[in-house]
Amino acid sequence: LNLPIILIIIYINLKLLYNYLVKLETINKKRFIINIILRRELYENRKIIEI
């Protein structure tokens, strides 16, 4: 490889950051869905009056 070592390090760091953000987004979506399900169940069981 003729690429400078700095470019390789930058690429690896950006790739790791991208992977982290994708994983974080997936986790946030799952938390959001769980919150919606829990609120719906609470509402159906009349544990809460308003949402």
Buried (B, 14 or more C-beta within 10 A) or exposed (E): EEEEEEEEEEEEEEEEEEEEEEEEEEEEEEEEEEEEEEEEEEEEEEEEEEE
